[in-house]
Amino acid sequence: MYGNDYGPTDVAESAAQDRLPRRDEPLNAADQAALDGYFDELIDADQRIEPRDAMPEAYRQTLIRMIAQHAHSEIIGMQPEGNWITRAPSLRRKAILMAKVQDEAGHGLYLYSAAETLGVDREELLDKLHNGQQKYSSIFNYPTLTWADAGAIGWLVDGAAIMNQVPLCRCSYGPYARAMVRVCKEESFHQRQGFEILWTLARGTEAQVAMAQDAVNRWWWPSLMMFGPPDSGEKAATGHTAQSMAWGIKRFSNDDLRQKFVDMTVPQAERIGLTLPDPDLRWNEERGHYDFGAVDWDEFKRVLSGDGPCNAARIAHRVKAHEDGAWVREAAVAYARKAQAPAEVGAA
């Protein structure tokens, strides 16, 4: 079902639909109230909002911001590991890494398509990425210095992404939720690939163990930053979380997801045989969770604002790739028009 306005499924929904104005009618205050009421009924019933459903402008803009940032992160996120495709230590590793980077490109396409259902143009979103008006995850502004970084990204970064994204499969906006189902399935393979790289290195030579540990040391704290700044307790009134959770876009706070990630990752690190770089990390029997040290939110803000190790290089590479690929997009459009022309002539 692609829209809650395709047809009522029961008497109650039929009555609700009868209260709505026709789409070709101008909206007055009563009409707007009816539309807002129908939206609220769907949210309260934990139903999906579909592209043809009425929705508050603030809800639409929140989704555009969130989905666009997610899509941008997927395509920018191709770069750190893509840097190692030609230098992977074996043909098997090369093939796996190529497949993973290709997956990330596909994720970006799914998400841009989801954003387009909200009435925004993909080219507009890409322009905003290129000129700095829209953001992507700060995690991708760190360099991949060794092969072990591919493992740390797969295990930690993709692990954090899965923790963030699985709840989005239940997002209130249908196209976003459906896109996330496939994204999460593929990300689970990416995490296992990263885990296996580090597992292998941790059982290698002394130099390989040291390389693996160094990668984990560098990627641990940025991975915790991926969940976003604190948004519970005193911070609950700031940011977007409270409203996004009320609308069913988000299901958990940043802090809850970060805690779940730490609780999941500590036993995995012990299994691999590597140490997480946090002297304050310890099990809290009373809370039933791991306590962990303070995240450097000043670093997070600095990198997010453009002052990270690779911000300029990431965007420059992305812009060049977009410009170099212009002829492909133009050829695709020309082919589509050519294919459509005979159909239009026949219809006439």
C-alpha positions as CSV (number, residue, x, y, z in Angstrom):
1,M,0.0,0.0,0.0
2,Y,1.6,3.3,-1.1
3,G,-0.7,5.8,0.4
4,N,-3.2,6.0,3.3
5,D,-5.4,8.0,1.0
6,Y,-5.7,5.2,-1.6
7,G,-8.8,3.9,0.0
8,P,-10.3,3.4,3.5
9,T,-9.9,-0.1,5.0
10,D,-12.6,0.2,7.7
11,V,-15.5,2.3,8.7
12,A,-13.5,4.5,11.1
13,E,-10.9,5.3,8.4
14,S,-13.7,5.9,5.9
15,A,-15.2,8.5,8.2
16,A,-11.8,10.1,8.6
17,Q,-11.4,10.3,4.8
18,D,-14.8,11.9,4.4
19,R,-13.7,14.8,6.6
20,L,-10.8,15.6,4.4
21,P,-11.0,18.3,1.7
22,R,-10.5,17.4,-2.0
23,R,-6.9,18.0,-3.2
24,D,-8.0,20.4,-5.9
25,E,-9.8,22.6,-3.3
26,P,-8.2,25.6,-1.7
27,L,-7.4,25.1,2.0
28,N,-9.1,27.2,4.6
29,A,-8.6,27.0,8.4
30,A,-11.1,24.2,8.8
31,D,-9.6,22.2,5.9
32,Q,-6.1,22.6,7.4
33,A,-7.4,21.5,10.8
34,A,-9.0,18.4,9.2
35,L,-5.7,17.5,7.4
36,D,-3.7,18.0,10.6
37,G,-6.2,15.9,12.5
38,Y,-5.9,13.1,10.0
39,F,-2.1,13.2,10.2
40,D,-2.2,13.1,14.0
41,E,-4.6,10.1,13.9
42,L,-2.2,8.2,11.7
43,I,0.8,9.0,14.0
44,D,-1.1,8.1,17.1
45,A,-2.2,4.8,15.6
46,D,1.5,4.1,14.6
47,Q,0.5,4.0,10.9
48,R,2.8,4.8,8.0
49,I,2.7,8.2,6.4
50,E,2.9,7.9,2.6
51,P,3.8,10.5,-0.1
52,R,0.2,11.2,-1.0
53,D,-0.9,11.7,2.6
54,A,-1.3,15.2,4.1
55,M,1.6,16.1,6.4
56,P,2.7,19.2,8.3
57,E,5.4,21.2,6.5
58,A,7.7,20.8,9.5
59,Y,7.4,17.0,9.3
60,R,8.3,17.1,5.6
61,Q,11.3,19.4,6.1
62,T,12.5,17.3,9.0
63,L,12.4,14.2,6.8
64,I,14.2,16.0,3.9
65,R,17.0,17.2,6.2
66,M,17.4,13.7,7.8
67,I,17.1,11.6,4.6
68,A,19.4,14.0,2.7
69,Q,22.1,13.8,5.3
70,H,21.8,10.0,5.4
71,A,22.0,9.8,1.6
72,H,25.0,12.2,1.5
73,S,26.7,10.1,4.1
74,E,26.4,7.0,2.0
75,I,28.0,8.4,-1.1
76,I,30.7,10.4,0.8
77,G,31.2,7.2,2.9
78,M,32.4,5.4,-0.3
79,Q,35.7,7.3,-0.2
80,P,37.5,6.2,2.9
81,E,37.4,2.5,2.0
82,G,37.4,3.1,-1.7
83,N,40.9,4.4,-1.1
84,W,42.0,0.9,-0.3
85,I,40.5,-1.1,-3.2
86,T,43.7,-1.0,-5.2
87,R,45.8,-1.8,-2.1
88,A,43.7,-4.6,-0.5
89,P,46.0,-7.5,0.5
90,S,44.4,-10.2,-1.6
91,L,42.1,-10.6,-4.5
92,R,39.4,-11.9,-2.2
93,R,39.7,-8.8,0.0
94,K,39.6,-6.6,-3.1
95,A,36.4,-8.2,-4.4
96,I,34.7,-7.9,-1.0
97,L,35.7,-4.3,-0.6
98,M,34.5,-3.4,-4.2
99,A,31.2,-5.0,-3.4
100,K,30.9,-3.1,-0.2
101,V,31.6,0.3,-1.8
102,Q,29.1,-0.5,-4.5
103,D,26.5,-1.3,-1.8
104,E,27.1,2.2,-0.3
105,A,26.4,3.8,-3.7
106,G,23.2,1.9,-3.9
107,H,22.2,3.0,-0.4
108,G,22.6,6.6,-1.5
109,L,20.4,6.0,-4.5
110,Y,17.6,4.4,-2.4
111,L,17.7,7.3,0.0
112,Y,17.7,10.1,-2.7
113,S,14.7,8.3,-4.2
114,A,13.0,8.4,-0.8
115,A,13.7,12.1,-0.4
116,E,12.3,12.8,-3.9
117,T,8.9,11.4,-2.8
118,L,8.8,14.5,-0.5
119,G,8.8,16.8,-3.5
120,V,12.5,17.7,-3.5
121,D,14.8,17.4,-6.5
122,R,17.9,15.2,-6.3
123,E,20.0,17.7,-8.1
124,E,19.0,20.3,-5.5
125,L,20.1,18.0,-2.7
126,L,23.5,17.4,-4.4
127,D,24.0,21.1,-5.0
128,K,23.4,21.7,-1.3
129,L,25.9,19.0,-0.4
130,H,28.5,20.4,-2.7
131,N,28.2,24.0,-1.5
132,G,28.1,23.1,2.2
133,Q,24.4,23.8,2.9
134,Q,23.7,20.2,3.9
135,K,25.9,17.9,6.0
136,Y,27.0,14.3,6.0
137,S,28.2,12.2,8.9
138,S,31.3,13.6,10.5
139,I,32.8,10.1,10.7
140,F,33.8,10.2,7.1
141,N,36.2,13.2,7.6
142,Y,38.8,10.9,9.1
143,P,41.6,9.3,7.1
144,T,42.1,5.6,6.4
145,L,45.8,5.2,7.2
146,T,46.2,1.5,7.0
147,W,44.4,-1.7,5.8
148,A,43.2,-2.2,9.4
149,D,41.1,1.0,9.0
150,A,38.9,-0.9,6.6
151,G,38.3,-3.4,9.4
152,A,37.6,-0.8,12.0
153,I,35.2,1.0,9.7
154,G,33.3,-2.2,8.9
155,W,33.1,-3.3,12.6
156,L,32.7,0.0,14.4
157,V,31.3,2.5,11.9
158,D,28.9,0.1,10.2
159,G,28.1,-1.4,13.5
160,A,27.1,2.1,14.8
161,A,25.2,2.7,11.5
162,I,23.2,-0.5,12.0
163,M,22.3,0.5,15.6
164,N,21.1,3.8,14.3
165,Q,19.3,2.4,11.2
166,V,17.5,-0.7,12.4
167,P,14.9,1.4,14.3
168,L,14.4,3.5,11.1
169,C,12.8,0.4,9.5
170,R,9.9,1.4,11.7
171,C,10.0,5.1,10.8
172,S,6.6,6.7,10.4
173,Y,7.4,7.7,6.8
174,G,6.9,4.7,4.5
175,P,9.5,5.3,1.7
176,Y,12.2,5.9,4.2
177,A,11.3,2.9,6.3
178,R,11.2,0.6,3.3
179,A,14.5,1.8,2.0
180,M,16.1,1.1,5.4
181,V,15.1,-2.6,5.3
182,R,17.4,-3.4,2.4
183,V,20.1,-1.0,3.7
184,C,20.2,-2.7,7.1
185,K,20.5,-6.2,5.6
186,E,23.5,-5.1,3.5
187,E,25.1,-3.2,6.3
188,S,25.0,-6.4,8.5
189,F,27.4,-8.0,5.9
190,H,29.6,-5.0,6.0
191,Q,30.0,-5.2,9.8
192,R,30.8,-8.9,9.6
193,Q,33.4,-8.2,7.0
194,G,35.1,-5.6,9.2
195,F,34.9,-7.9,12.2
196,E,36.6,-10.6,10.2
197,I,39.4,-8.3,9.0
198,L,40.3,-7.3,12.6
199,W,39.9,-10.9,13.9
200,T,42.4,-12.0,11.3
201,L,44.9,-9.2,12.0
202,A,44.6,-9.8,15.8
203,R,45.9,-13.4,15.1
204,G,48.7,-12.3,12.9
205,T,52.2,-10.9,13.4
206,E,53.0,-8.5,16.1
207,A,53.0,-5.7,13.6
208,Q,49.5,-6.7,12.3
209,V,48.1,-6.8,15.9
210,A,49.6,-3.3,16.5
211,M,48.1,-2.0,13.3
212,A,44.6,-3.4,14.2
213,Q,44.8,-1.9,17.7
214,D,45.9,1.5,16.3
215,A,42.9,1.5,13.9
216,V,40.5,0.7,16.7
217,N,42.0,3.4,18.9
218,R,41.5,6.0,16.2
219,W,37.9,5.0,15.2
220,W,36.3,4.3,18.5
221,W,35.5,7.8,19.7
222,P,34.4,9.1,16.2
223,S,32.1,6.0,16.1
224,L,30.4,7.1,19.4
225,M,30.0,10.6,17.9
226,M,28.0,9.1,15.0
227,F,24.9,8.9,17.2
228,G,24.8,12.7,17.5
229,P,25.2,15.0,20.6
230,P,23.5,14.2,23.9
231,D,19.7,14.5,23.8
232,S,18.4,13.1,27.0
233,G,18.2,14.5,30.6
234,E,18.9,18.2,30.6
235,K,19.6,18.1,26.8
236,A,16.2,16.6,26.0
237,A,14.7,20.1,25.3
238,T,17.4,20.9,22.7
239,G,17.8,19.6,19.1
240,H,15.4,17.7,17.0
241,T,15.0,14.4,18.9
242,A,11.9,15.2,21.0
243,Q,9.8,16.2,18.0
244,S,11.2,13.5,15.7
245,M,10.3,10.9,18.3
246,A,6.8,12.3,18.8
247,W,6.3,12.0,15.0
248,G,7.6,8.4,15.0
249,I,10.6,9.3,12.7
250,K,13.1,8.3,15.4
251,R,12.3,5.6,17.9
252,F,15.2,6.1,20.4
253,S,17.3,9.0,21.6
254,N,20.9,9.5,20.6
255,D,22.0,8.6,24.1
256,D,20.0,5.4,24.2
257,L,21.4,4.2,20.9
258,R,25.0,5.1,21.9
259,Q,24.6,3.1,25.1
260,K,23.2,0.1,23.2
261,F,26.2,0.3,20.8
262,V,28.7,0.3,23.7
263,D,27.0,-2.6,25.4
264,M,27.1,-4.6,22.1
265,T,30.6,-3.7,21.2
266,V,32.6,-4.4,24.4
267,P,32.0,-8.2,24.3
268,Q,32.9,-8.2,20.6
269,A,36.2,-6.4,21.3
270,E,37.0,-9.0,23.9
271,R,36.2,-11.8,21.4
272,I,38.5,-10.2,18.8
273,G,41.2,-9.7,21.4
274,L,41.6,-5.9,21.0
275,T,41.1,-3.2,23.6
276,L,38.8,-0.2,23.4
277,P,40.7,3.0,24.2
278,D,38.6,4.2,27.2
279,P,40.1,3.8,30.7
280,D,36.6,4.6,32.2
281,L,34.9,1.7,30.4
282,R,33.6,-0.8,32.9
283,W,30.4,-2.8,33.6
284,N,27.9,-1.1,36.0
285,E,26.0,-3.9,37.8
286,E,23.5,-1.4,39.2
287,R,22.6,0.1,35.8
288,G,23.0,-3.1,33.8
289,H,25.1,-1.3,31.3
290,Y,28.7,-0.4,30.6
291,D,29.9,3.0,31.9
292,F,32.1,4.8,29.4
293,G,34.1,8.0,29.3
294,A,33.1,11.5,28.1
295,V,33.0,12.1,24.3
296,D,34.9,15.1,23.0
297,W,32.0,17.1,21.7
298,D,34.3,20.0,20.8
299,E,36.1,17.8,18.3
300,F,32.7,16.7,16.9
301,K,31.6,20.3,16.4
302,R,34.9,21.2,14.9
303,V,34.8,18.4,12.3
304,L,31.2,18.9,11.6
305,S,31.8,22.5,10.9
306,G,34.5,21.7,8.3
307,D,37.7,21.6,10.3
308,G,38.3,17.9,10.2
309,P,41.3,16.1,8.7
310,C,39.6,15.3,5.4
311,N,36.6,17.6,5.0
312,A,38.0,19.6,2.1
313,A,39.3,16.5,0.3
314,R,36.1,14.6,0.6
315,I,34.0,17.4,-0.9
316,A,36.5,18.2,-3.6
317,H,36.6,14.5,-4.6
318,R,32.8,14.3,-4.6
319,V,32.4,17.5,-6.7
320,K,34.9,16.3,-9.3
321,A,33.2,12.9,-9.6
322,H,29.9,14.6,-10.1
323,E,31.3,16.9,-12.8
324,D,33.2,14.1,-14.5
325,G,30.0,12.1,-14.6
326,A,27.8,14.8,-16.1
327,W,28.1,13.2,-19.6
328,V,26.7,9.9,-18.3
329,R,23.6,11.7,-16.8
330,E,23.1,13.7,-20.0
331,A,23.3,10.6,-22.1
332,A,20.8,8.8,-19.9
333,V,18.3,11.7,-20.1
334,A,18.8,11.9,-23.9
335,Y,18.2,8.1,-24.2
336,A,15.1,8.3,-22.1
337,R,13.6,11.1,-24.2
338,K,14.4,9.2,-27.4
339,A,12.7,6.1,-26.1
340,Q,9.7,8.1,-25.0
341,A,9.2,9.9,-28.3
342,P,7.8,6.9,-30.3
343,A,5.3,6.2,-27.5
344,E,4.1,9.8,-27.5
345,V,3.7,9.7,-31.3
346,G,1.7,6.5,-31.1
347,A,-0.5,7.9,-28.4
348,A,-1.2,11.0,-30.6
